[in-house]
Amino acid sequence: MPDLETHQDLTGRTLLDRDGEKLGKVDELYVDQEGGQPEWALVHSGLFGTKRTFVPLRGARDDGDDVRLPIEKASMKDAPHVDPDGALTEDEERMLFEHYGVPYTSEGTTTATGAPGTGDDARVDRERGSATAAAAGSASGHSTDDAMTRSEEELRVGTERVERGRARLRKYVVTEEVERTVPVRREEVRVEREPITDENVGRATGGPDISEDDHEVVLHEERPVVDKRTVPKERVRMTTDTVTDEETVSDEVRKERIETDDEGRR
């Protein structure tokens, strides 16, 4: 896996721990003021990505589109909380280095291109860093103020909008049998006989006395006629309703406790 050569495109990339587990996405980069190399990445992690944690970029290597770091995910989860309010102070940087086990030299800098130190050089760097930290702590860590700050983590819970499924309207055609009753009429022949009277005797004797003749009558009837037409019946549309439920989420938060240690009394 090649060393990370450029750092221009680190923001927004996903960081992995040494075993390939996802740590989170890079939100910001913190650059060494002297060397100009990125030393720390501020990572979105935790529930809904609301927690922001510093991780060291020393030993960062490209892993496809992601970046792999030589640290464990558990170490990032237990990392000390540092407010991302600007540049890291020397004390904050030293605390983070010591937590991740990264050598902190007397100059107080590291690089993002080499793997964590091993062997005698690493041991010397660690010893030098520990001695520097101890000296700084005894010289200025507690003598500049008569109080200490107690901090605790607060659980921040948010929501994110995700797709839970899809619904669609589908129209299809079905065929059903429909019966209707319609009255129909037809003509039938009825023979009518009328006696000869003074009124119709002229029409009755207007022809030959004895003859043969045919008289034809056209009969009519009605038949059912079926016609179909398309008629709109209704409009159907889909709408969404927002239903509010309650879900309980939990996570671990750390709190600092302060107690006195009087060496003169047990």
C-alpha positions as CSV (number, residue, x, y, z in Angstrom):
1,M,0.0,0.0,0.0
2,P,1.7,3.3,-1.1
3,D,2.4,6.1,1.3
4,L,0.1,9.1,1.1
5,E,1.9,11.5,-1.2
6,T,-0.6,14.4,-1.5
7,H,-2.9,15.9,1.0
8,Q,-4.8,18.3,-1.1
9,D,-7.8,15.9,-1.5
10,L,-7.9,14.5,2.0
11,T,-11.0,16.5,3.1
12,G,-14.2,14.5,2.6
13,R,-12.4,11.1,2.2
14,T,-13.1,8.2,4.4
15,L,-10.5,7.1,7.0
16,L,-10.0,3.4,7.9
17,D,-8.2,2.0,10.9
18,R,-5.3,-0.5,10.5
19,D,-7.8,-3.4,10.2
20,G,-9.9,-1.7,7.6
21,E,-12.8,-0.6,9.8
22,K,-14.4,2.7,9.0
23,L,-13.4,5.6,11.3
24,G,-15.4,8.4,9.6
25,K,-15.0,11.2,7.0
26,V,-12.4,13.9,7.2
27,D,-14.0,17.2,8.1
28,E,-10.9,19.5,8.5
29,L,-7.1,19.2,8.3
30,Y,-4.7,20.7,10.9
31,V,-1.3,21.5,9.5
32,D,2.0,21.7,11.3
33,Q,2.9,25.4,11.4
34,E,6.6,24.7,10.9
35,G,6.7,22.0,8.3
36,G,3.4,22.8,6.6
37,Q,2.4,19.0,6.6
38,P,-1.0,17.9,7.7
39,E,-0.6,16.4,11.2
40,W,-4.2,15.9,12.3
41,A,-7.6,15.2,10.7
42,L,-10.8,16.2,12.4
43,V,-13.2,13.3,11.7
44,H,-17.0,13.0,11.9
45,S,-17.9,9.9,13.9
46,G,-20.3,8.7,16.5
47,L,-24.1,8.5,16.3
48,F,-25.3,10.3,13.1
49,G,-21.8,11.7,12.7
50,T,-22.2,14.4,15.4
51,K,-19.0,13.6,17.2
52,R,-15.8,15.2,16.0
53,T,-12.5,13.6,16.9
54,F,-8.9,14.3,16.2
55,V,-6.8,11.4,14.6
56,P,-3.1,11.6,13.7
57,L,-2.2,11.4,10.0
58,R,1.2,9.9,10.7
59,G,1.6,6.8,8.6
60,A,-1.5,7.6,6.5
61,R,-1.6,5.5,3.3
62,D,-3.9,5.4,0.3
63,D,-6.3,2.5,0.3
64,G,-8.2,2.9,-3.0
65,D,-10.5,5.9,-2.5
66,D,-10.1,5.7,1.2
67,V,-7.1,6.5,3.5
68,R,-5.9,3.9,6.0
69,L,-4.2,4.9,9.3
70,P,-2.0,2.7,11.6
71,I,-4.4,3.1,14.6
72,E,-7.2,1.1,16.1
73,K,-10.8,2.2,16.0
74,A,-11.1,1.8,19.7
75,S,-8.3,4.3,20.3
76,M,-10.2,6.9,18.3
77,K,-13.4,6.2,20.3
78,D,-11.5,6.7,23.6
79,A,-9.5,9.8,22.3
80,P,-9.5,12.8,24.7
81,H,-12.0,15.5,23.7
82,V,-10.5,18.6,22.2
83,D,-12.6,21.4,21.0
84,P,-11.9,22.2,17.3
85,D,-11.8,25.9,18.0
86,G,-8.7,26.8,15.9
87,A,-5.1,25.8,16.3
88,L,-4.2,23.0,18.7
89,T,-2.3,24.1,21.7
90,E,1.0,22.3,22.6
91,D,-0.7,20.7,25.6
92,E,-3.6,19.5,23.5
93,E,-1.3,18.1,20.8
94,R,0.9,16.4,23.4
95,M,-2.1,14.8,25.0
96,L,-3.4,13.5,21.7
97,F,0.1,12.2,20.7
98,E,0.4,10.3,24.0
99,H,-3.1,8.8,23.7
100,Y,-2.4,7.4,20.2
101,G,1.2,6.3,21.1
102,V,2.8,8.6,18.5
103,P,6.3,9.8,19.3
104,Y,6.3,13.5,20.3
105,T,9.8,14.9,19.8
106,S,11.4,17.8,21.6
107,E,10.4,20.0,18.7
108,G,6.8,18.8,19.2
109,T,6.2,17.9,15.5
110,T,5.7,14.8,13.4
111,T,5.0,14.1,9.8
112,A,2.1,12.5,7.9
113,T,4.2,10.5,5.5
114,G,6.1,8.1,7.7
115,A,4.9,5.1,9.7
116,P,5.1,5.4,13.5
117,G,8.7,5.1,14.8
118,T,10.0,1.7,15.9
119,G,13.2,0.5,17.4
120,D,15.7,2.7,19.3
121,D,14.8,5.9,17.5
122,A,11.2,5.5,18.5
123,R,12.2,4.7,22.0
124,V,14.4,7.8,22.3
125,D,11.6,10.0,20.8
126,R,9.1,8.6,23.3
127,E,11.4,9.0,26.2
128,R,12.3,12.5,25.1
129,G,8.6,13.3,24.6
130,S,7.7,11.9,28.0
131,A,10.4,13.9,29.7
132,T,9.3,17.0,28.0
133,A,5.7,16.4,28.9
134,A,6.6,15.7,32.5
135,A,8.8,18.8,32.7
136,A,6.1,21.0,31.2
137,G,3.5,19.6,33.5
138,S,5.5,20.2,36.6
139,A,6.8,23.6,35.5
140,S,3.6,25.1,34.1
141,G,0.8,22.5,34.1
142,H,-0.5,23.2,37.6
143,S,1.4,26.2,38.9
144,T,-0.1,28.8,36.5
145,D,-3.6,28.3,37.9
146,D,-5.2,27.2,41.2
147,A,-8.1,25.4,39.6
148,M,-8.7,22.7,37.0
149,T,-11.4,22.3,34.5
150,R,-13.8,19.4,34.7
151,S,-15.4,18.4,31.4
152,E,-17.9,15.9,30.3
153,E,-19.3,14.6,27.0
154,E,-22.9,15.4,26.1
155,L,-25.0,13.2,23.9
156,R,-26.1,15.0,20.8
157,V,-29.0,13.3,19.0
158,G,-30.2,14.3,15.6
159,T,-32.1,12.8,12.7
160,E,-31.3,12.1,9.1
161,R,-33.7,11.6,6.2
162,V,-33.3,8.3,4.5
163,E,-35.3,6.4,1.9
164,R,-37.5,3.7,3.5
165,G,-39.2,2.4,0.4
166,R,-41.2,3.3,-2.6
167,A,-44.9,3.2,-3.6
168,R,-46.3,3.6,-7.0
169,L,-49.7,3.8,-8.7
170,R,-50.4,1.2,-11.4
171,K,-53.4,1.1,-13.7
172,Y,-54.5,-2.1,-15.4
173,V,-57.6,-3.2,-17.3
174,V,-60.0,-5.9,-16.2
175,T,-63.0,-7.3,-18.1
176,E,-66.4,-7.9,-16.6
177,E,-69.8,-9.0,-17.9
178,V,-72.5,-6.4,-17.8
179,E,-76.2,-7.1,-18.4
180,R,-78.8,-4.6,-19.3
181,T,-82.5,-5.1,-20.1
182,V,-83.9,-3.0,-23.0
183,P,-87.4,-3.1,-24.4
184,V,-87.7,-4.0,-28.1
185,R,-90.8,-3.7,-30.4
186,R,-91.8,-5.7,-33.4
187,E,-94.7,-5.6,-35.9
188,E,-97.1,-8.6,-36.2
189,V,-99.9,-9.1,-38.7
190,R,-103.5,-8.9,-37.6
191,V,-106.3,-9.5,-39.9
192,E,-109.2,-7.1,-39.7
193,R,-112.6,-7.7,-41.4
194,E,-115.1,-5.0,-41.9
195,P,-118.6,-5.4,-43.3
196,I,-119.8,-3.7,-46.5
197,T,-121.6,-0.5,-45.7
198,D,-122.8,2.4,-47.6
199,E,-119.6,4.2,-46.8
200,N,-117.2,1.6,-48.2
201,V,-119.2,0.0,-50.9
202,G,-117.6,2.1,-53.6
203,R,-114.1,1.1,-52.6
204,A,-115.2,-2.5,-52.3
205,T,-116.7,-2.7,-55.8
206,G,-114.0,-0.6,-57.6
207,G,-112.2,-3.7,-59.0
208,P,-113.2,-6.6,-61.1
209,D,-116.0,-8.8,-59.9
210,I,-114.0,-12.0,-59.6
211,S,-110.1,-11.9,-59.6
212,E,-107.0,-13.1,-57.9
213,D,-104.8,-10.6,-56.0
214,D,-101.9,-10.4,-53.5
215,H,-101.3,-7.7,-51.0
216,E,-98.0,-7.4,-49.2
217,V,-97.3,-5.7,-45.8
218,V,-93.8,-5.0,-44.6
219,L,-93.2,-6.0,-41.0
220,H,-90.6,-4.2,-38.7
221,E,-89.0,-5.0,-35.4
222,E,-86.4,-3.5,-33.1
223,R,-83.1,-5.2,-32.2
224,P,-80.8,-4.3,-29.3
225,V,-77.8,-2.2,-30.4
226,V,-74.7,-2.2,-28.1
227,D,-72.3,0.8,-28.2
228,K,-69.4,1.5,-25.8
229,R,-67.8,4.8,-24.9
230,T,-65.0,5.7,-22.4
231,V,-66.2,7.9,-19.6
232,P,-63.8,9.3,-16.9
233,K,-65.0,8.3,-13.4
234,E,-62.5,9.7,-10.9
235,R,-59.0,11.0,-10.4
236,V,-56.5,9.1,-8.2
237,R,-53.3,10.5,-6.8
238,M,-50.7,9.5,-4.2
239,T,-49.8,11.8,-1.3
240,T,-47.6,11.3,1.7
241,D,-48.4,11.9,5.4
242,T,-45.7,12.5,8.0
243,V,-46.1,10.3,11.0
244,T,-44.0,11.0,14.1
245,D,-42.8,8.1,16.2
246,E,-40.4,8.0,19.1
247,E,-37.2,5.9,19.2
248,T,-34.8,5.6,22.0
249,V,-31.1,5.8,21.2
250,S,-28.2,5.4,23.6
251,D,-24.4,5.8,23.6
252,E,-21.7,6.0,26.1
253,V,-20.5,9.4,27.3
254,R,-17.5,10.1,29.5
255,K,-17.4,12.5,32.5
256,E,-14.5,13.8,34.4
257,R,-14.6,13.6,38.2
258,I,-12.3,15.6,40.5
259,E,-11.3,14.4,43.9
260,T,-8.7,15.6,46.4
261,D,-5.6,13.6,47.3
262,D,-4.2,14.7,50.7
263,E,-0.8,13.0,51.1
264,G,-0.9,13.8,54.9
265,R,-4.1,11.9,55.5
266,R,-5.2,8.5,54.3
